[in-house]
Amino acid sequence: MKTMQKLAVNTIVVAAFLTLAGCSGMSRQDKSTAIGAGVGAVGGSVLTGGSAVGTVGGAAVGGVIGHEVGKK
């Protein structure tokens, strides 16, 4: 079971990096929001042992924090 969780987390991280590669036309605040959501999703997943609710909750919280940090 641990192997599947590690695989899922690694897949999410790779998908986040590939998604961020297409962010060249985004504003600074948009980039901060996307990065915050990605980091929050990984953090939420790790902290809750791979729970889908923890991953989504972490992404939401991370996105909000990234949005606020990215303001000028």
C-alpha positions in Angstrom: 0.0 0.0 0.0 2.9 2.4 0.8 4.2 1.9 -2.7 0.9 3.0 -4.3 0.8 6.1 -2.1 4.4 7.0 -3.1 3.5 6.4 -6.8 0.4 8.6 -6.5 2.3 11.5 -4.8 5.1 11.3 -7.4 2.6 11.3 -10.2 0.9 14.4 -8.7 4.3 16.2 -8.4 5.3 15.4 -12.0 1.9 16.5 -13.2 2.2 19.8 -11.3 5.6 20.5 -12.8 4.4 19.7 -16.3 1.4 21.9 -15.8 3.6 24.8 -14.5 5.7 24.6 -17.6 2.8 26.0 -19.6 2.5 29.0 -17.3 4.5 31.5 -19.3 1.5 33.7 -20.1 0.3 33.8 -16.6 0.6 36.8 -14.2 2.8 36.6 -11.2 -0.3 36.1 -8.9 -1.7 33.4 -11.1 1.7 31.5 -11.0 1.8 31.9 -7.2 -1.7 30.5 -6.9 -0.9 27.5 -9.1 2.3 26.8 -7.2 0.6 27.1 -3.9 -2.1 24.7 -4.9 0.4 22.2 -6.1 2.5 22.4 -3.0 -0.6 22.3 -0.8 -1.9 19.2 -2.6 1.3 17.3 -2.0 1.5 18.5 1.6 -2.1 17.6 2.3 -1.6 14.2 0.8 1.5 13.5 2.8 0.0 14.8 6.1 -3.2 12.7 5.7 -1.6 9.5 4.4 -2.8 9.9 0.9 -6.4 10.9 1.7 -8.3 12.5 -1.2 -9.9 14.9 1.1 -6.6 15.9 2.6 -5.1 16.4 -0.9 -8.0 18.5 -2.1 -8.1 20.5 1.2 -4.3 21.1 1.0 -4.7 22.3 -2.6 -7.4 24.7 -1.7 -5.5 26.1 1.3 -2.2 26.3 -0.7 -4.0 28.1 -3.6 -5.4 30.7 -1.3 -2.1 31.3 0.4 -0.3 31.4 -3.0 -2.9 33.9 -4.3 -2.4 36.2 -1.3 1.4 36.0 -1.5 1.4 36.8 -5.2 -0.3 40.1 -4.7 1.8 43.2 -5.5 
